[in-house]
Amino acid sequence: MAPPAHTDPVKRQAIQEMIDHWMTPQRVSDLGIFDAKKLNQFIDDAWQETDGTIARRNDIVMNHALQLHLLHGQYVEGLPLPVVD
C-alpha cells in the first residue's frame, strides 16, 4: 500500500511518483476500470482536501486505484516493481 499521502509532503510526493508511474493515461485507458478524466480530477481534488476525515478516505481510494494499476502492470503487462528507497 502507498503511504498516507495527506499526512506530509514527503509521503505525498511518494504516492504522486507511484501515480505518475503506474497510472499513466495509457494504462488507465488500457485497464478500463476508471474514466481517466474523472480519476485525474478526483486526484487533483484530493490533494486540495483540508478535512482530515475526507483526506484519509481519499487516500484509501487513491491507494486502491493505484493498487489495481500496479497489479495489472505487474501481472498482466509483466512489468517489474520499481525499487523503493
Secondary structure, 3 states (H helix, E strand, C coil): CCCCHHHCHHHHHHHHHHHHHHCCHHHHHHHCCCCHHHHHHHHHHHHHCCCHHHHHHHHHHHHHHHHHHHHHHHHCCCCCCCCCC
